Amino acid sequence: MAGKARGPAPARADTRPMDATTIIPTHARVDKLCRCVAALARQEGPQRAEVVVGFDGPDPEARAACEHAWAQSGGDPPLLRTIEYSRRGLINVRNAMIGEARGRVLISLNDDTYADPRLVLSHVREQGLAAAAGRPAVVVGRAPYLVPERDTLLNRMARETPLVFFYDVMDAPESLAQPDKDWGFRHCFGLNFSAPTALVREVGGFRAVEGCFYGHEDIELGFRLQQRFSMPVLYRPAASVLHDHALEPLDLIRREEALGRASWCFAKASPEFGRAVFGRDVTGGDELSYSRAFVERERALVERVRTSFMTLGTLPANAVGGADAGALMTLLYQQHLPLKRWLWRKGLLEAAGETVATLSGA
């Protein structure tokens, strides 16, 4: 159930239609949130767009700071709504905000993304073109990582390889030369995408699955939109944000385990989705038997890979250079794939109720 909004009266009273609603779930990241809403307050274009910020748990100080950042950046007060929800997890907060949206286009952002001045205009324009063509679409925008002050080889790897996202492939010249390519639901990245609000509501919004607190809720929504409405996922780099998320090795280790747990939970809740993602039933006995054997067989190798992976968080980004830097970054990424796969299977087994010994030093 949605929390009770306690924003300024004009925001509650303004019920006029909107071109777009940007929804931002947040928890305990007030500085990044303020920068996020400040960038949205400075958007260009004639479109009429609102921003809805949902707090995962009461946080009156962060809420006041958010509203101040919006006003200081020139945002129209009625176009920002801040809502405090009971503590329920960011997936549920994001889903609850869909019910608050008044825009015909729904834009999903993370609270650590800083919008290009034409972000909303780009999403609204692309959604209008898709609607005019009679084929609604999910529009995924660009989200390059902000280079941190202490840049490491790990952060560079995230920017230049598919370690986390697939923008390295999507931004390749041969990909950009195919603007109408359907990238598929696996590229529906929750940190920067848009879709028609009415259609998102019609399929039920984001799916919250018991036991899953991170991962797959965005691509699972993309899957249902594709299944119900044959919606392609189009990449539009002009709809751009900067992603302010410096990475540490342990962050990514926990992420891969969480994705393994999410894979089992979502595949259990929606077998059709699970088969579409993995091409098989990852909750079945054969998969679990293979995973048990895999984590035992590969443990010694993965222990060594983990040791080298941890050093990526201490080495400077320029530790790899020269004419062959791109090829070397790809090799570094491939070197650490056994660790990613092992952690995913560990998470899968744990979601199925099994106990897996952690790696040394973890």
Rosetta blueprint (number, residue, H / E / L):
1 M L
2 A L
3 G L
4 K L
5 A E
6 R L
7 G L
8 P L
9 A H
10 P H
11 A H
12 R H
13 A H
14 D L
15 T L
16 R L
17 P L
18 M E
19 D E
20 A E
21 T E
22 T E
23 I E
24 I E
25 P E
26 T E
27 H L
28 A L
29 R L
30 V H
31 D H
32 K H
33 L H
34 C H
35 R H
36 C H
37 V H
38 A H
39 A H
40 L H
41 A H
42 R L
43 Q L
44 E L
45 G L
46 P L
47 Q L
48 R L
49 A E
50 E E
51 V E
52 V E
53 V E
54 G E
55 F E
56 D E
57 G L
58 P L
59 D L
60 P H
61 E H
62 A H
63 R H
64 A H
65 A H
66 C H
67 E H
68 H H
69 A H
70 W H
71 A H
72 Q H
73 S L
74 G L
75 G L
76 D L
77 P H
78 P H
79 L H
80 L E
81 R E
82 T E
83 I E
84 E E
85 Y E
86 S L
87 R L
88 R L
89 G L
90 L H
91 I H
92 N H
93 V H
94 R H
95 N H
96 A H
97 M H
98 I H
99 G L
100 E L
101 A L
102 R L
103 G E
104 R E
105 V E
106 L E
107 I E
108 S E
109 L E
110 N L
111 D L
112 D L
113 T E
114 Y E
115 A E
116 D L
117 P L
118 R L
119 L H
120 V H
121 L H
122 S H
123 H H
124 V H
125 R H
126 E H
127 Q H
128 G H
129 L H
130 A H
131 A H
132 A H
133 A L
134 G L
135 R L
136 P L
137 A L
138 V E
139 V E
140 V E
141 G E
142 R E
143 A L
144 P L
145 Y E
146 L L
147 V L
148 P L
149 E L
150 R L
151 D L
152 T E
153 L H
154 L H
155 N H
156 R H
157 M H
158 A H
159 R H
160 E H
161 T L
162 P L
163 L L
164 V L
165 F L
166 F L
167 Y H
168 D H
169 V H
170 M H
171 D L
172 A L
173 P H
174 E H
175 S H
176 L H
177 A L
178 Q L
179 P L
180 D L
181 K L
182 D L
183 W L
184 G L
185 F H
186 R H
187 H H
188 C L
189 F L
190 G L
191 L L
192 N E
193 F E
194 S E
195 A E
196 P E
197 T H
198 A H
199 L H
200 V H
201 R H
202 E H
203 V L
204 G L
205 G L
206 F L
207 R L
208 A L
209 V L
210 E L
211 G L
212 C L
213 F L
214 Y L
215 G L
216 H L
217 E H
218 D H
219 I H
220 E H
221 L H
222 G H
223 F H
224 R H
225 L H
226 Q H
227 Q H
228 R H
229 F H
230 S L
231 M L
232 P L
233 V E
234 L E
235 Y E
236 R E
237 P E
238 A E
239 A E
240 S E
241 V E
242 L E
243 H E
244 D L
245 H L
246 A L
247 L L
248 E L
249 P H
250 L H
251 D H
252 L H
253 I H
254 R H
255 R H
256 E H
257 E H
258 A H
259 L H
260 G H
261 R H
262 A H
263 S H
264 W H
265 C H
266 F H
267 A H
268 K H
269 A H
270 S L
271 P H
272 E H
273 F H
274 G H
275 R H
276 A H
277 V H
278 F H
279 G L
280 R L
281 D L
282 V L
283 T L
284 G L
285 G H
286 D H
287 E H
288 L H
289 S H
290 Y H
291 S H
292 R H
293 A H
294 F H
295 V H
296 E H
297 R H
298 E L
299 R H
300 A H
301 L H
302 V H
303 E H
304 R H
305 V H
306 R H
307 T H
308 S H
309 F H
310 M H
311 T H
312 L L
313 G L
314 T L
315 L L
316 P E
317 A H
318 N H
319 A H
320 V L
321 G L
322 G L
323 A L
324 D L
325 A H
326 G H
327 A H
328 L H
329 M H
330 T H
331 L H
332 L H
333 Y H
334 Q H
335 Q H
336 H L
337 L H
338 P H
339 L H
340 K H
341 R H
342 W H
343 L H
344 W H
345 R H
346 K H
347 G H
348 L H
349 L H
350 E H
351 A H
352 A L
353 G L
354 E L
355 T L
356 V L
357 A L
358 T L
359 L L
360 S L
361 G L
362 A L
